[in-house]
Amino acid sequence: MTSIKKQALLSEDWGVVVLGFIIIILAVFGIYIDSPSFSWDATSDISAKILSGSNLYKIIIQFLFVYIIAIVGAFFTGKSISFILKSFPVIYILTLLAFFIGGNGTIQVLNLETVIFCLALGLIVRNFFNLPIWLKDTLSSEFFVKIGLVLLGTNVLFSDVLKTGSLGLIQALLVVLTVWYFSFWLCKK
């Protein structure tokens, strides 16, 4: 199956900024998704906590929300929407597996983050399995990592600004502009 490359409305970086901004606006208006729980110590906790009806509901709602964001992102950046439709559920299941592994009490005591297990699963899948082109193209994208970085930066900024008030907002704006212009100047040299 071949994919027809569409004209991108936005570059991947600007697409991430727009999608991050949409998510932030939704959060400002009180529309947010509850995070599912993946903490477990014994095998009995798996069915009681992780596979409980309320937690499975949170997982499904989170999946649908991020699925829509992925489809909109594919549209903005000119990527194949059919590839995203097929590959995102696979990526989401791998992510759930990484969260499940990282949610184990023993793993948490060792301070091993879920990101390590995402990376390990990605390396295993990419290097030991012959992947179809539609999955390979989606896995090679840093799109979701970039959205995560935008949202993480916003989270830190908003929490700090709310604590410090208007002076904190002015300081944050000055820091961001200074760092951006310095980085831009440095890259041109």
N, C-alpha and C positions, 0 to 999 in steps of 0.2 A: 504494500500500500504506500503510495507516495503522498506527500503533503505539499499543497500549493502554498508557497510563501506569499503572504499578504503584505501590503504596505503597512508599516508600523505607524500608528498615530503618535506614539511617544517612544523614546528610547527606553531601554529597560530601567535605567536609573530614574528617569522622570516618571515612568510608570509606577515604580516603587514609591516615589514621593507622593504621587496622586493617590494611590491606594492607601498608603499610610495615613494621609490626610483624611481620607474618607472614613477610615477606621477610627481615627481620633475624634472626628466630628460626631460619629455615632456614639462614642463613649461619652463625649461632652453632653449629649442629649439623653444620656442614661440608657443607651442600648448597648449592652455588653453581654458576653457569653460567659456563663459560669464554667470554671475549669473543672474537669473531672478529676477524681482522686485516683492515684495509682499506688498509694502506700499500702504495703502488706508485709507481714512478718511470717505468718504460717500459711499453709495451703488453704486452711479454712477461711482466711481473710480474703482470698481471691474471690470466692463466691459471695461472701458477705459484704465486701466493700467494693471491689472493682466491677464485678458482674451484677451488682444490685441494679434494680430497675431505674432508680434515680441517677446512678452514675452512668449507666448505658444511655439514658436519655441525654445527659450532658455530652457524652461522646458523640452521639448522632447529631445533636445541634451544632456542636463545634465543627464536625466534619462538613455539614451543609454550609455553614458560614464560610469556612476557609475554602471550600470547593467553589463557591460563588466568587470569592475574591480571586482565586486562581483562574477561573474562566474569564472574568473581567480583565485580569492582568494579561492573559493571552490575547484577548481582543485588542487591548491598548498597544501591546508591543508587537503585534503582527505574527505571533506564534500560532501554531496549529491548535485550534480549539479541540479538534477531535483527538489529538495526542493527549491534551490535558484531561479530557473527559475519560480517556482510558487509563492513563498513568497515575493520576492523582489518587484514586482509591488504593493503588498498590503502595504508593509512597506513604499514604496515611496509615495503612496497616503496619508498615515497617516502623513508622514513628510510634505507633501505639505499642509495638513490641519493645522498642527502646525504652519507652516510658515505663512499661511493665517491669523490665529488667532493672531499671534505675530506681523503681519504687520499692524494691526489696529492702527490708530493714538492715540486713547485713551490708548491702551495697551502700546504703546511706550512712552507716557508721564509718565506712571506709572513705567517706566524702568523695565518692565517684559520681560525677554529674551525668545526667541523662544524655548530654551532648556527646560524651565519650562513646556511649552505646549507639547513638545515631551514626556517628562517624564509623564505628566498627562494623555495624550492619551495612552501611553504604559501601565500605571497602570490600566486605565479603560478597555482597550482591554484584558489585561492579567487576570484581576480579575473578570470581569463580563461576559465574553464570553467563550464558550466552543470551544477552538481552535483545529483544526486538528493538528496531530503530525508534519506534514511538516512545518506548520507555527510556532508551538511552539518551534521546534528545532532552527529555524532561529532567532526567537525573543530572545532566551536565549543566543545568541552569542554576545560577546563584540567586534566582529571583526571590525565593522564600527566605533565604538568609538575609538578603538586603531589606526585605520588609521587616523582618525581626529586628534588625539593627535600627531601622527608623523608629519602630515602636519602642524599643528599649531606650533609645536616646530621648524620646518624648516622655517616657515614664520617669526617667531621672530628672529631666528638665521640669516637668510639671510638678513633681513632688517637691523639688527644691524651690521653685518659684512660689508655690503655695505657702511654704514655710516662711519665706523672706519677704513676700509682698511685692510692691511696685519697684522698690530698689533692687530686689532680686531679679525682676524681669529685665530691668535696664542692664544690670550686670551680665545676665545670661545673653542678652542680645549683643552686647559689646564683645563678649568672649567668642561667641559664634562668628560674628563678622570678622573679628581679628584673626581667628584661626583660619577661616575660609580664605580671606584675602592673602594671608601669609602663605598658605598652601598653594594658592593659585599663582602667586608671585614666584614661589620656589619651583613649581612645576615648569614655569616658563623659562627659568634659567637653565 
